[in-house]
Amino acid sequence: MAKRLSEQYRSGDEVEILFEQAGWSEWLRGAVVGFQSPGLWVRLPTGSMWFVTNTRRIRHVTQSELDKE
């Protein structure tokens, strides 16, 4: 059984969330800011908040990606 988002991520985790529309897709960086069943809230650097419920649309930012900044 797949782990729930609340079991895979913690508040403050650096993540990327996937946006797709009409053949276009992009991963945008953000941070986990809270949990609400069945998903979690992510805040992007622009200040916008997104609710994520699908494990295929969120991923951890790796340490190597953080070091590039």
Number of C-alpha atoms within 10 A of each C-alpha: 3 7 8 14 18 15 8 12 18 15 14 13 15 20 20 21 23 15 12 10 7 5 5 7 10 11 14 13 18 25 21 22 17 16 17 11 9 12 16 20 18 27 19 18 11 7 9 9 15 15 16 20 16 14 14 9 13 21 16 15 16 11 9 8 8 9 7 6 5
